[in-house]
Every structure is written in structure tokens, then in C-alpha cells.
Amino acid sequence: MNQHADISTPEAQAPARALPSRVVVINDHSTSNGGTAALALLSIRQLRARGIPVILICGDAGENPELKALGVEVYALGSADLLSLPGRTAALRGIHYKAALSLVKKVIAKHDCPTTIYHVHGWAQILSPAIFRALTPVAPRTYLHAHDTFLACPNGMYMDYQRGEVCTRRPLSVSCITTHCDKRSYGQKLWRVARHSALFANLDRRAPWAGLITIHPDVGEKFIRAGYPSGLIRVLRNPAKPYSTVRIPAEENTTLVYVGRLERDKGVMDLAEAAARTVTKLRLIGDGALRAEIAERFPQVELAGWQSPEQICALVQDARALVMPSHHPEPFALVLPEAIQSGLPVLVSGTALMAAEIEARGLGLRFNVQDTASFDAAIARLNALPHTEMAAMSARGFTSGASLSMTQDSWAEGLLALYEAALQ
């Protein structure tokens, strides 16, 4: 060893980064059909931009031209979402998909080396809990990304949908198993219990996994409640891109906007009813099962349908605030920082994990979505705020709202820091 190494240059003084030789990204889908897939694909783009080779293991057909253009090697099961399969096939594959287990084992056998990192994003819609058994031998270099709480809770949300209450039970406890909390039926809940039992059988929570990545500091408790060690949890907030790079003058506007799925558990029907009671103009950006019912019951509500980010930017320029009225405890609702960083105050359901910090920082108001008086009072208070107070709230969000989330680049650097930690 040279004991007189030159340390006079910055290059010599800075230790070499322990970057992975490749990253194996694992996700149900190879195209962007929701938040989890969008972030999995974003991670691939960011890794390739930094020159790191990427392999994708996916449950669908893997037909995404962008991945080919990026030079990503794709291993695809060629299957479909459980909801689109015949009932018996879906029930069995959802609990244990043998082909997924075999595929992950194949990729590990062919490509693994001491500097390979594995990163699991989504598994519950196609791949099944079986993949975690294949990943156990490489657990010290495997990150489990909790975009939701399916790794902890059978219904993925710690939500009792039958009672409309946030769940405080311990997953797979007697109380959990005997409680009908599913959106559809108790039979469906029992299937979820069976799948969760398979999850915990295949995913040893005490194995030396590189880490369980949560997207908000307050999510960790939910995984500890499910038996994961506290030392396993890493926090990396999601990246957000504002709708607008110029502050939206919310103080000049009167319209409330909603961006997301038109589903009952998202609180969109509660919002339409509250807007009608308070005679407030409302625009819904998104689509879903409730669109026809809303159109019939509330013809005054503007239904804009699904829109691109550029179109959303145009549609929120006349907004006074964005409303996020979700019933369940959203671990990280991306629409909140996207709106706040554009200068839009938010009205947010108290179930959202970001609600308390948003209110504490003066970036919006929270309310109880299950209490019509609370909902109406929040809208009335927002409508009545003086021009100067609204302007100040809008400006605070535009100038300091970035602390609620990461940028795409800082998020990617956060991932690389985690990967380096695993390799070291």
C-alpha cells in the first residue's frame, strides 16, 4: 500500500462513491398507471441519467418503448392485474405466484454480484408475496419501498372502510382478522388475510434487509405495529413538481379544485355535497366510478376528466385552493405539495399524514371529512379570508412549500445515498 498517496487534489481527498454496478428494479407494471409505477420509472430514468445500468422485473408484458431507449434490460412475466383475471386464478396468484418467484430467482442467479442493488416498488397487483422469498438471500442489498402500507396492513391503508374510520388494530391480530373492514365484502377481507399471512411467511421481517423506505416520517409507526424493526425504516419523501412555476394568485380566485380519482373513499362525493351546501364553485380534475353520479346530482360541478400536467396547470390558474378530502390516511398525497408549491393553499382531510404540518406551517386548513359542519366551516373560513391573508398563505406555499417534498434530482440522490449505505 502506498503510504504517501497524493492528497493535494480534491479528487484525492474525496472518497470514491460506492455506487451500485447495477440496480434491479422490481414493480408490477412497466408503464405509468399510477403513483407507484410513475416513481419506479422515474428512478430508472434518474439512474440511467447517472450512467448506472438498470434491470426491470415486471409482472406485465414489459412493453414500454422508453425502457428500450434507455437501455434497460426487461424481464417480464407477461401477466395481468389480479382484478382482470378469473376469480379463482386471481385468488391463487395473489397469494403465491410461482412464476414470479421463479423469475426473480432467475434474474438473481444470472446477474447478482456484491454490488447489485435490488429495489422493490410494487408487488400486490401482479407479482404476489412470493418474490420476497427469492429476495431473502440478497436481503442486505434489497430495499422495500412502501409507497402505501400493503407491506403492513392487509387492506393496504389501515382503514376500516365499513365504519369510515382509521384503523388502529395490529395487523393479523384476532381483532384485525375478525373485523370486516374491506370495501367490498368480508370474504374479500379473509382473502386479504390469507395473502398477508403469505406475505409474512415469505418476507422475514427480521431478516437483514437494506431498509424499508417510507414516504413520510409518521408512516413508520404503522410498520412497527406490524412487526418490522424500527431500525429498518428509512424516510425518503416523494418528489413533487409544482403545477405552475409562477405563483397562482389564489387571493384573486373563488374556485375550489380537486385532482384525483373520482371514488367514494377519496371523499370526492363529500366534496361535491359540501360545495353545493356552501354555494362554492368546484372543478374536479380526474375520472372514476362516481363521474356519472356527480354529473347527474351536481350539474353545477365542472368535470374536467383526466388531464396532463400541462393541462392541469392551465385548469388551476383560477383556483382559490385545492381540496384533498380523502377518507383514508394518505401517507403522502402528491397533489398537496404540487398545489402548495404553485401558490395554492389546500383544504386537507385530517386523516392525511401531512395535514398537521400543513396547518402548522400556515399553508392551508384541515377538516374532518366525516363531519359536514367541519367541512363546511373550513370552506367558509377559506372563502372569508381577507385578501392580504390569502395572498400571504399563497406566497408562503410558493416560497417555502418545497420542504414538504423532494425534487426529482434530490430524490434520486437520496436513493443513491441509500444504495451506497447498503454497499458499505
N, C-alpha and C positions, 0 to 999 in steps of 0.2 A: 504493500500500500504506500502511495506517495504521501509522505508526511509534510511535504512542503507545497501543497496544492495552491495554485494561484487563487486568492480570494479578493483580488483587487477590482474585479469587474462585477457588475450587478448579476450577470448570468452565473458567475461562480458562487456568489453569495446566496442566491435564491435556490432553495432545494427544488429538485425536479418534482413535478406533479405526478402523483401515482394515478394516472388516467387508465381506464379500462382499455384492454385491447379490442374488446367488442362488448356491446350491450345487447342482451336478448330481451326484447320487449314482448310481453305476453298480454293479449287482450282478446275479448270475444270477437270484436269487429275490426276490420281493416279499413273501413271508411267512417267518416264522421257522421254518426247518427245520434249523438248525444254528448253530454259533457265529458264522460269518461273516455270515450273514443277520441274526442277532439283533443284532449290533453295527452293521450297516448301518442297520437300523431304529431302533436306539437313537440313532444320530447324527441321523437325521431328526427324531425326537421332540425331541431337545435343541435342534436348530437352529430348529425351529418354535416351541419354547417361548421362544426368544430373538428371535422375530419375523423370522427370515431365511427367505425363500422357498426352496423346495426342488423340484427336478425329479428324478424317479427314472427311470432307464433300466434295464429289467429284461428277462431272457430268457424268463420265464414269461408267464402271462396277465395279470399285474398286478392280480389280483382280491383286493385287501385293503381291506376297508371302513375300516380305521383310517387308511389313507393319504388316502382321500377326506375323512374327517372332519378330518384335519389340514390339508387344503387343498393337498395335494401333487399336482402335475401328473405323470401317469404315462405314459411311452412304453414299451409292452410289445411284445416280439416275438411272444408267444403260442406259444412253442415249449416243449419238454420237455427234461429232463435227458438227456444222451447215453446213459446206461445204460438208458433206457426206449425208445430208438429202435432201428429195424432196424440191423443191424451196419454195412452199407455207408454208410447215411445218417449214423450216429453217427461213423464214422471220418472221413468227409469234413468234416462240420460241425465236429467237434472241432478240426480243423487250420485250417480257414478257413470261417467262416460269413459269407457275403457279405451276408445280410440284416442281421446285427448291425453290420457295417461301415457299411452304408447308413443304418441307424437313428441311429447315433452322429453321422454326418456331418450328418444332417437336423436333429438337435437343436442341434448347434453352429451350423449356418447360421441357424437360426431364433432362437436365444436368446443367443448369445455376445455378451459385451461385455467391456471391460477389467477389470471387477470380478466376473466369473463365475469360480467355482472348480469344478474337476472332481475327483471323488474316486472312484477305482476300488477296490471291495472284492473281489468275487468274479467270475471270468470263465471258469474252467476247466470248469464243468459244463454251460454252455449257450453263452455268448457267444463264446468262442474268442479266439485271439490277434489276430484281425482288428481288434478295437476299438482296439488301440494305434496302428495306422496312422492311424485317423481322429483320434486324440487328439494326435498328434505336433505339429500346428500350434499347439495350445494347451498344449504341454508345460510352459511356465513356470508355468502355473496349474493343473497336474494333479498330484495326489498318488496314488501307487500304494501301497495298504495291503497289507502282507504278513502276512495272518493265518496263513499257512502258508509253505512255501518253494517253491511251484509257479512263482514268478517266477524261481527259480534252478535248481531240480532237476527233471528230467523226471518222477520219481515223486512229487514234492512233499514228500518227507520226509528226503532224504539217508539213506535206509535200504536196506540190502541185505536184502530180506525172505527170500531163499532161504538165506542164511547166518545170518540173525538178527544182523547186525552193523550198526553205524552206519557210513555210507559217508563216506570221506574223499577221494573222487575229484573231479576237476574236471568239472563238467557239460559234456557233449558232447565230452569228450576221447576218444581211442581207447579208453582203459581203461573209460570210462563206457559207451560205445556197445557194446562187446563183452562187458560184464558182464550176466548175467541176474540182475537184482535185483528184478524185478516180482513182485507177489503171485501173479499168475496164470500168465503164460507169457512166453517170450522174444519171441514175436510181438507181444504187448501192449507189451513194453518198446520194441520197434522203432517201434511206432506212437507211443509217448510221445516217442521221439527225434525222429520226424518233426514232431510237434506242437511240440516245444521248438525245433526249427530254425525253424519258422514264427514262434514267439514272438520269437526273437532277430532274425528278419528284419523283423518288424513293430514291435518295441519296440527302438528305438535306445537302447542303454544309456548312450550318451554324449550323448544329447540333454539339453537343459536342463530336465529335469523338476523340478517344485517340490520333490519329495522322495519317497523310498521309506520308508514308515513301517514300522518293525519293532516287535515287541511285547515284546522282551526285549533287553538290551544285548548278550548273547552271540550273537544271531542275525546280527548284521551281517557277521561273518566269512564266513558261508555265501553271502551275496550278493556280497561282494568276490571270493570264489573263483570266482563265476560271471561276473565281468567288470563288475560295477557299481562306479562310483567310490565311494570311501569317503565323499567329501563329500556324496553324495546321501542318505545314510542318516540318518533321524531315528528316535529311540526314543520310543515312547509306550506304556507298559504298558496292558494291558486293564483295564477297570473290573470290580470284583468286589463282589458284595453278599453278606454273610455269611448262612449258613443261619439263624442264630439271633442275636438282639440281646442275649440273655442268655448268659453263659458256660456251655457244656456241661461238667458236672463229669466230665471224662474219667477222672479218677483213681478214680472210683467204678464204672466200667464195664468190661466184658470183651469186647464185640462189636466186630469189625472191619467196616467198611463200605466199599463201592466204589460210585461213582456214574459211570455212563457206558455206552458201548456194550458189549454182550457179544460181542466179537470177539477172535479169536486174537491179532492184533497189539497189542491193548490189554492183553495179559497176564492177562486175566481167568481163563483156564484154569489158568495157572501159580499164580494166587492161590488158586483153589479147591483145587488139589492141595496147596499149602503149608498152607492152613488145615486140611486133613484130616491132614496129617503132624504138625502141631503141636497137633491137637485144639483148635482155636480156633473159636469161633462166628463165622460170616460171613454178612453180609447184602449182596446185590447189588441195587442200585437202578438199573434200566435194562433195556434189551432188546436183542436182536440174534440173530445166527445160531446162537450157541452155547447158547441158553437150554435147548433140549430135551436136548442132550447133558449139560449140567451137572445138569439135573433128574434125569436117569437115573443118572449116575455118582456124584453127590454129593447124595443126598436130604436130607442134614442142612443144606445151604445154603439160606438163605431167599432166594427170588426175589421181589422186590417189584415188578418191572416199572417202566415209565416213571411218573414222579411229578411233580407240580407243585412249585415251590419251597416252597410252604407244607407240602406233604405230606413233602417231603424233610426239612424242619425237624423234623417230628414223628418221622421214622424214624431220625434220627441222635442223638436225645437220650440213648440208652443206649449210644452208641458210645465205644470207647476210643481209636480212631484211624481215619482214612481212609487207604486204601491206593490208590496210583496206580502200577500195575505195568507201564506201557506199555513195549513193546519199542523203539519208535522215539523219536527225540529230540524230544519235545514242546516246541515253542518257548514255549508258555505254557498250561499246563493250568489252566483256570479253577477246577476243583474244589479245587485246592490252597489258594489264598488264601481261597476261600469256606469251606473247612473250618477252616483255621488261625484266621481271624478270628472263628470261632464258638467257639474254645477247643478244637478237636480237633487233637491232634498228627497228623502224617502219616508214613506209611511210603512212600517215593518211590523209584522206579527211578532208578538213577544216570544213565540216558540223558536224563532230563528236564533242561532247561537251568536250572531253578530248584532242582535237587537240592542243589547245593553250598551255595548261600546259605541254604537251609532248614536244612541240618545245621549250618552255621557259626553260625547265629543261635539254635540250640537249640530249633527248632520241630518237629523230627522226626528221623527216621533214614532214611538211604538204603541201598540194597542193590543187588546185581547180579541182575536178574530172570532171567538165563540160568544162574545158579548156584544150585541148590537149597539148598546149605549156607548160602550168604549170605542167601537169602530166609528160610529157617527161623531162622537166628540173629537176624535183625532182629526177627522176630515174637516169638521167645523173650525177647529183650532187652526189648522193649516190654512184654510181659506181666509181666516180672520187676521192672520199675522200681518202686521204693518209692513209696508213696502221696504223700509230700511232693514227690518229683521229678516225678511225673506231674502233680501239681497245679501245680507251678511251670512246667512246659512248656506246659500248657494256658493258664495265665494270661499267659505271655509272648506266645503267639499272639493271645489275645483283646485284649491291650492294645497290642501293637506290630506285629502281623501286617499291618496296613494298609499298611505300607511296601512290601509285595510287589506291590501293585496300585494302581489309581486308584479313586476313587469315580466314579459316573456323572457328577456335576457337574464334578469336576476333569478327567475325561477329555474332556468336551465343551469345557471351557475350553482344554485342550491342543490340541484340534483347531482352535479359533478362533485360537489363537496361531500355529499353522502357517499357517492361511489368511491371517492378517494379514502374516506374513513373505513369503508369495508375492506378495501385492498390493503390498507396499512395495518 
